[in-house]
Amino acid sequence: MEERKDREKSTGAPQSGKPYKVGLVMGVFDLFHVGHLRLLKRAAAECDYLRAGVLSDALVRKFKGIDPTITLEERMEILAAVRYVDEVVAIEDDPSRLLEWDRRPFDCFFSGDDYRGNPYWEWERGELRKRGADIVFFSYTKEQSSTNIRRKLEGNKE
């Protein structure tokens, strides 16, 4: 089977039978774990081309109140090595999916379902639909997260 990285990128409408041409995932991707991998794999299965947006260290501090363990450059390098990802971009100023669509249009944004039902996300979903894009939620990997890994590591610092 040919890997995504090695295949020629399609232009125009999806030729693969997948529902979307360009997909987007965004996140911190700190302490890369199986939940990240599963999200990327599921998103790649739904689109011809998958872009991963990685939040800058400053945005992580602003929105999560923590410093990432892994630098932005290293997080981007890790994602670039994942066969499901076709492109990696830094999200430096604002993680709005609408602003990202204005910069680099996409057909679908993929996320964990921990944001399903969030009023702001539902509003953004409606705005993206006006632009011809959508948001698809996948089951969140509750048993594994960077926060859980961080807590385990902090518990071992005795």
C-alpha angles and dihedrals in degrees: 000000000000116000120236092243092058100045122093113257116246124231128210119010119005111277096188098071090249115136096238136043101200122025129186134203122180131191150117094269090195117160090013110230143167092278089061091047093050092050091051093046094050092045092049090052089060100048142041095228126028123201120192118205114202119202115235121245089252092054092049089053091047098048103028101026093230138101113242114247092220120050121247092249092052093045089052091048091052092051092046088058093054109100093220093061120082099179136014123203133179117240101211109165116019131005094211111139089213093056090046090051089052090052099040114005120224135179099224139016114211123207143159114269092245085094096048111120094018103141094224092048091048090051090050090048089056091049092049090051088057086058093048096258133110143200119235121193122210127194110279116237095238095177092063133040139142088249091056091047090049091051092050091050092048090050090056094055095093 
